[in-house]
């Protein structure tokens, strides 16, 4: 009796496995990717330079048109505790669709431009906090490794943050590391 049950189970497994061999997997290609990273920022002009940190999120929505495939949605959260500045923004990052030759050792370099609108909060140590509409625009250079890690070699932006200690406009220079989830 035990042999009959085992034979029946083995026959069921074989019958169920036959349709599995007939299926051919479709190639999995996707242009959708999600990138999270952090950068060290230097803010301010010649009179007062302030260190800051930036958490960056980018999402490539997977657009397939030639020039729109490099367009990514971007969010920045900049915190500069020494200046009492918080900057939260959303916008776009556009990877320039020019690639260096594969034979070049600089092939992993990619260039991009970004523009973002958001809000800045000035939180002084004494007195009331202030909130303003603000923006940041600029560009940078990334070095992408084969394992999905991207090193932001340099990013230079103009941060327009009314009420900040260094004035309305300030250069923002950054560098950092991020990780891409998905195909880059």
Secondary structure, 3 states (H helix, E strand, C coil): CHHHHHHHHHHHHHHHHHHHHHCCCCCCCCCCEEEEEEEEEEEECCCCEEEEEEEEEEEECCCCCCCCCCEEEEEEEEEECCCCEEEEEEEEEEECCCCCCCCCCCCCEEEEEEEEEEEEEECCCCCCCEEEEEEEEEEEEEEECCCCEEEEEEEEEEEECCCCCCCCEEEEEEEEEEEEEECC
